Amino acid sequence: LISMADRPSGVFYTVKQIAEKLQISLSMVYGLLARGELACHEFGNCKRISEGDLESFLSSRRNDGPKRPSPRGKHF
């Protein structure tokens, strides 16, 4: 049995839809899936990505920009 917390949301996307949403190639999406970087559900040969899995993936990829170096005093 799947717990309520582990159940996917009701919205699923195809690989093509994910590629279009993220403006990346189909092969890049398949690569993310193959490496386990983006989770999916498999129904036979069909792969579907839940909205929750997409949100988790995007959160893990967020880059807030370069970190500012801390001041270290005067340089000689």
N, C-alpha and C positions, 0 to 999 in steps of 0.2 A: 504494500500500500504506500501511496505517496502522501506525505504530510501536506497540509495546506500551505506551509511556507515554501515547499518545493514544487508546488504546482505552477506551471507556466501561465502567464496571462492569456486571455482569449485571443489576442492578436498575434498572428504569425505572418512572417514575410518570406518570400522566396529568395533564393540567392540573387536572382536578377534584380529584385526590388531593393535588396540591401546594397548591391553595387550602384544602383541609381541613386539611392538616398545618400550614400557616402561619396558619390562621384568617383568611384574607383572601378577597376576592371573586374570582370567575373573571375578571372584567374587569381586575382589578389584575394577576393572573398573566399574562393576555394582553398587557397593557401592558408588563410587564417583559420578556416575550419579544420583543415588537415593537421595543423600544428596545435589545435586545441585552444587557440587564442580567442576564438569566437565560438561559443557553445551553440549547438543546434539539436533539433529533434529529427530523427530519421523515421520516415514512413515508407518502407520498401526502399526504392531508389531515390525518393524525394527527401530533400533536406529543407527544413523549415526553421527559421530563427524567431524565437518569441520576442515580443517587445521588451520584456524584462531582461533577456539575455543581451539584446542590442544595447539597452541602457547601461548594463553592467560593463560591457565591452567599452563603450564610449567613455564612461567614467574612469576606467583603468587607463585610458589613453590620453587623458587630459594633461596638457602641458601648460603650466601657468607662465611660461617664459623663463628666460635665464635668471638665475639667482644673482643678486648683486654681491660682489665680493665685500667682505667686511673690511673696514679700514684697519690698516696695520701700522699706522704711524708714517713717519717720513721715510722716503726711499732715498738712498744715497747713491 
